Amino acid sequence: MKPLHTLLFIIIIALPFQLEAKNPAVYQVSINKPIDDVYLDIQASMNDSSFFIVKELNIGENLKGMAERWGDEYNQSKLTGLRSMVFCSGWYANQVSNKDPMMLGLCPLHLTLIEKQGQTTVLFNRPSFIAQQSTALKVITEIEHKVIGIIEQALK
């Protein structure tokens, strides 16, 4: 299995567990709105901030090509959409580097959108959860709050 397919398979398997209980390491918010609309709203909110989208992935569309090969293992969660956005802020990356270069492993950041039965959920892994012992925790917490603000602004 190719590395990307393995990663996507792990993501699909892990999603049901994330949806069952809130994970303190993952910010999540849901809205009754189609995934494409939510994605465009977040994209616009990102463009209005100091974060720049590096890569956009429509994972759900990519996985559809594996449906026949994976058979009963394909999309057991019955997701109707799965997208990811990879983004970064050069200024914040520099600030993190100034405090703790090892925390640059968080750069770039990403968020994932999933859709099921007309409801879209935005998932964002909280970088502060990883950076608890880092000298860059203060700036990483600031980044986290800014990204959550961007998401919340987009969902208004």
Backbone torsions as a table, in degrees:
resi	resn	phi	psi	omega
1	MET	NA	136.1	-179.8
2	LYS	-67.3	152.4	-178.2
3	PRO	-56.3	-41.2	-179.9
4	LEU	-64.8	-41.9	178.8
5	HIS	-64.8	-37.8	177.9
6	THR	-64.0	-45.4	178.5
7	LEU	-61.1	-45.9	-179.6
8	LEU	-64.2	-37.5	177.8
9	PHE	-62.3	-43.2	178.9
10	ILE	-63.0	-41.5	178.8
11	ILE	-60.9	-46.6	-179.0
12	ILE	-62.5	-41.4	180.0
13	ILE	-66.9	-38.2	-175.3
14	ALA	-77.8	-25.7	-175.6
15	LEU	-56.1	-44.7	-179.2
16	PRO	-58.9	-34.4	-179.7
17	PHE	-70.6	-36.2	178.6
18	GLN	-68.7	-32.7	-176.7
19	LEU	-78.4	-22.7	-176.5
20	GLU	-73.7	-37.7	-177.9
21	ALA	-140.3	143.9	177.7
22	LYS	-66.8	133.3	178.7
23	ASN	-104.6	125.1	-178.0
24	PRO	-62.7	-19.5	179.8
25	ALA	-84.7	-7.5	-176.4
26	VAL	-125.1	119.3	171.6
27	TYR	-76.2	132.6	176.3
28	GLN	-141.3	142.2	177.5
29	VAL	-145.9	141.6	-178.0
30	SER	-120.8	152.2	179.0
31	ILE	-147.0	145.1	177.6
32	ASN	-84.0	80.3	-176.8
33	LYS	-156.2	145.9	179.9
34	PRO	-62.4	146.7	-176.5
35	ILE	-57.6	-39.9	-178.0
36	ASP	-65.0	-37.7	177.8
37	ASP	-67.1	-44.5	179.0
38	VAL	-62.7	-42.4	-179.8
39	TYR	-59.5	-46.9	179.7
40	LEU	-63.8	-37.1	178.5
41	ASP	-65.4	-42.7	178.4
42	ILE	-67.8	-40.5	177.9
43	GLN	-56.7	-46.7	179.4
44	ALA	-64.2	-41.3	178.4
45	SER	-64.4	-38.3	175.9
46	MET	-63.2	-42.4	-179.1
47	ASN	-63.5	-26.3	179.1
48	ASP	-86.4	1.9	-176.9
49	SER	-116.5	-171.0	178.7
50	SER	-89.8	15.9	178.4
51	PHE	-106.2	141.8	-177.5
52	PHE	-122.7	134.4	-178.5
53	ILE	-75.8	123.5	-178.4
54	VAL	-93.5	-38.2	-175.7
55	LYS	-154.3	142.7	175.5
56	GLU	-123.6	131.6	-178.4
57	LEU	-126.3	126.5	172.3
58	ASN	-97.1	82.1	-173.6
59	ILE	-63.2	-39.4	-179.5
60	GLY	-58.2	-43.0	178.5
61	GLU	-65.9	-39.6	178.7
62	ASN	-64.6	-37.6	-178.1
63	LEU	-72.3	-25.7	-179.8
64	LYS	-55.3	-31.9	178.6
65	GLY	-68.0	-12.9	-179.9
66	MET	-100.0	-2.5	-174.7
67	ALA	-55.4	-48.2	-178.4
68	GLU	-66.5	-43.1	-178.3
69	ARG	-64.8	-40.3	-176.4
70	TRP	-86.3	-16.3	176.9
71	GLY	55.0	-126.3	-177.0
72	ASP	-65.1	-16.4	179.8
73	GLU	-81.1	-10.4	-176.6
74	TYR	-79.3	126.2	169.9
75	ASN	47.3	51.4	178.3
76	GLN	-63.8	-21.9	177.9
77	SER	-77.2	-9.7	-179.7
78	LYS	59.6	39.0	175.9
79	LEU	-71.5	140.0	177.7
80	THR	-100.2	-5.3	177.4
81	GLY	-161.8	145.8	177.8
82	LEU	-152.3	111.0	-178.7
83	ARG	-132.2	156.5	179.2
84	SER	-136.5	147.7	178.7
85	MET	-128.5	125.5	178.3
86	VAL	-106.5	129.2	-173.6
87	PHE	-145.8	163.5	-176.3
88	CYS	-156.3	158.2	170.8
89	SER	-126.5	117.9	179.4
90	GLY	-59.3	-40.6	-179.3
91	TRP	-62.4	-47.1	179.1
92	TYR	-67.4	-36.7	177.4
93	ALA	-59.9	-41.6	177.7
94	ASN	-64.2	-41.7	179.8
95	GLN	-63.3	-41.9	177.5
96	VAL	-63.8	-45.0	179.8
97	SER	-59.0	-38.3	179.1
98	ASN	-63.4	-32.6	-176.3
99	LYS	-92.1	-42.9	-176.0
100	ASP	-160.2	91.5	-177.2
101	PRO	-54.9	-26.3	-179.6
102	MET	-68.0	-20.8	178.4
103	MET	-79.4	-2.7	174.1
104	LEU	-67.1	-8.7	172.3
105	GLY	-62.1	-16.3	176.8
106	LEU	-81.8	-12.7	-174.2
107	CYS	-99.6	128.9	0.4
108	PRO	-81.2	163.3	175.8
109	LEU	-85.8	168.0	175.8
110	HIS	-150.0	158.8	169.7
111	LEU	-135.0	156.3	-177.0
112	THR	-124.9	139.4	175.2
113	LEU	-116.7	133.8	175.2
114	ILE	-126.1	147.6	179.9
115	GLU	-127.2	136.3	176.5
116	LYS	-150.7	127.2	178.3
117	GLN	51.3	44.4	175.7
118	GLY	79.4	-1.7	179.1
119	GLN	-106.7	131.8	178.3
120	THR	-106.2	133.7	176.6
121	THR	-116.3	130.9	176.6
122	VAL	-99.7	128.8	179.5
123	LEU	-117.4	130.4	179.1
124	PHE	-137.0	115.4	177.8
125	ASN	-68.6	122.1	-176.1
126	ARG	-70.8	112.6	-179.6
127	PRO	-63.6	-27.0	179.8
128	SER	-65.2	-25.0	179.1
129	PHE	-65.1	-37.5	179.3
130	ILE	-78.2	-31.4	-171.0
131	ALA	-93.4	18.5	-174.9
132	GLN	-52.2	-38.2	-176.8
133	GLN	-100.3	10.2	-174.8
134	SER	-90.8	148.1	173.6
135	THR	-72.2	-8.6	177.4
136	ALA	-96.5	8.5	-175.8
137	LEU	-54.2	-41.8	-177.5
138	LYS	-60.8	-48.5	-179.2
139	VAL	-70.5	-34.7	178.8
140	ILE	-67.4	-37.5	175.6
141	THR	-65.2	-38.6	176.6
142	GLU	-62.0	-43.8	177.5
143	ILE	-60.1	-47.4	-179.6
144	GLU	-57.3	-46.3	179.9
145	HIS	-64.5	-37.4	179.1
146	LYS	-66.0	-44.1	180.0
147	VAL	-64.7	-43.2	177.7
148	ILE	-62.4	-38.4	175.6
149	GLY	-62.0	-40.3	177.4
150	ILE	-61.7	-44.5	179.0
151	ILE	-63.2	-48.4	-178.0
152	GLU	-63.9	-38.5	176.3
153	GLN	-62.2	-41.1	-179.2
154	ALA	-66.3	-30.0	-176.6
155	LEU	-89.1	-0.2	178.7
156	LYS	-69.5	NA	NA
